[in-house]
Amino acid sequence: MGCCLKLRMARVIEKFFITSMLMWAVPIAILYAFNNNLFPGIADMSPYSLTLLSGFLAVVSVNIVIAFYIYLAMREPSEKHEPDPKFVSEAEASVKHLVPNETPESSSARKKEE
């Protein structure tokens, strides 16, 4: 069991590392490509338009990488966690203890409000 957990954590760290590197590399590559006229047709643009477009695309690329990381995180298998029955019973008892003068009618009305 411990081996599987370590393997799973290694995969999570690997995904985090890759997306972190992409969050740095992709915007810098976009800015570099725009500033060095690597895209066809951008040589005719004004410097203001070039800066505005490259900055906008760099920001959009970071958001795409973040969305990709969220997608990967949502695909991670999750284990169903069952609460400890002793803790649940103690919690229910403490809630009942907080409201000792409550009648069954007021209890049902309070549950409907929640």
VEXDREN-2710 file (C-alpha; in Angstrom, 1 decimal):
% VEXDREN-2710
k/r/px/py/pz
1/MET/0.0/0.0/0.0
2/GLY/2.8/2.4/0.9
3/CYS/4.5/1.7/-2.5
4/CYS/1.3/2.6/-4.4
5/LEU/1.0/5.8/-2.4
6/LYS/4.5/6.8/-3.1
7/LEU/4.0/6.1/-6.8
8/ARG/0.8/8.1/-6.9
9/MET/2.5/11.0/-5.1
10/ALA/5.4/10.9/-7.6
11/ARG/3.0/11.2/-10.5
12/VAL/1.3/14.1/-8.8
13/ILE/4.6/15.9/-8.3
14/GLU/5.6/15.1/-11.9
15/LYS/2.4/16.6/-13.3
16/PHE/2.9/19.7/-11.0
17/PHE/6.5/20.1/-12.2
18/ILE/5.6/19.8/-15.9
19/THR/2.8/22.2/-15.7
20/SER/4.9/24.6/-13.7
21/MET/7.6/24.6/-16.3
22/LEU/5.0/25.1/-19.0
23/MET/3.6/28.1/-17.2
24/TRP/7.0/29.7/-17.5
25/ALA/8.2/28.4/-20.9
26/VAL/5.1/28.9/-23.1
27/PRO/4.6/32.6/-22.3
28/ILE/8.3/33.3/-22.7
29/ALA/8.3/31.4/-26.0
30/ILE/5.3/33.4/-27.3
31/LEU/7.0/36.7/-26.3
32/TYR/10.2/35.6/-27.9
33/ALA/8.5/34.6/-31.1
34/PHE/6.6/37.8/-31.4
35/ASN/9.7/40.0/-30.6
36/ASN/11.9/38.1/-33.1
37/ASN/9.3/38.0/-35.9
38/LEU/9.0/34.2/-36.0
39/PHE/5.3/34.3/-36.9
40/PRO/4.5/35.2/-40.5
41/GLY/2.7/38.6/-40.9
42/ILE/3.7/40.2/-37.6
43/ALA/6.5/42.3/-39.2
44/ASP/3.8/44.7/-40.5
45/MET/2.3/45.3/-37.1
46/SER/3.1/48.4/-35.1
47/PRO/5.2/47.9/-32.0
48/TYR/2.2/48.9/-29.8
49/SER/0.0/46.2/-31.4
50/LEU/2.8/43.7/-31.3
51/THR/3.3/44.2/-27.6
52/LEU/-0.4/44.1/-26.9
53/LEU/-1.0/41.0/-28.9
54/SER/2.0/39.1/-27.5
55/GLY/1.2/40.0/-23.9
56/PHE/-2.5/39.0/-24.4
57/LEU/-1.5/35.6/-25.9
58/ALA/1.1/35.0/-23.2
59/VAL/-1.6/35.6/-20.5
60/VAL/-4.1/33.3/-22.3
61/SER/-1.4/30.6/-22.6
62/VAL/-0.9/30.6/-18.8
63/ASN/-4.6/30.2/-18.3
64/ILE/-4.7/27.3/-20.7
65/VAL/-1.9/25.6/-18.8
66/ILE/-3.7/26.2/-15.5
67/ALA/-6.9/24.7/-17.0
68/PHE/-4.9/21.7/-18.3
69/TYR/-3.5/21.2/-14.8
70/ILE/-7.0/21.3/-13.3
71/TYR/-8.1/18.8/-15.9
72/LEU/-5.3/16.5/-15.0
73/ALA/-6.1/16.9/-11.3
74/MET/-9.8/16.1/-11.8
75/ARG/-8.8/12.9/-13.6
76/GLU/-6.8/11.7/-10.6
77/PRO/-8.5/8.7/-8.9
78/SER/-10.0/9.5/-5.6
79/GLU/-10.6/7.2/-2.7
80/LYS/-13.9/7.3/-1.0
81/HIS/-13.4/8.4/2.6
82/GLU/-15.8/7.0/5.2
83/PRO/-16.1/9.1/8.4
84/ASP/-15.3/7.5/11.7
85/PRO/-18.6/6.3/13.3
86/LYS/-17.4/7.1/16.8
87/PHE/-16.7/10.7/15.7
88/VAL/-20.0/11.0/14.0
89/SER/-21.9/9.8/17.0
90/GLU/-20.0/12.2/19.3
91/ALA/-20.7/15.1/17.0
92/GLU/-24.4/14.3/16.8
93/ALA/-24.5/14.0/20.6
94/SER/-22.8/17.4/21.0
95/VAL/-25.3/19.0/18.7
96/LYS/-28.2/17.6/20.7
97/HIS/-26.5/18.8/23.8
98/LEU/-26.3/22.3/22.5
99/VAL/-30.0/22.5/22.0
100/PRO/-31.5/20.6/25.0
101/ASN/-34.9/22.4/25.1
102/GLU/-35.8/21.7/21.5
103/THR/-39.1/19.9/20.8
104/PRO/-39.5/17.5/17.8
105/GLU/-41.6/20.1/16.0
106/SER/-39.0/22.8/16.3
107/SER/-36.3/20.4/15.3
108/SER/-38.1/19.5/12.1
109/ALA/-38.7/23.2/11.4
110/ARG/-35.0/24.0/11.8
111/LYS/-34.1/21.1/9.5
112/LYS/-36.4/22.5/6.8
113/GLU/-34.8/25.9/7.1
114/GLU/-31.3/24.4/6.5
END
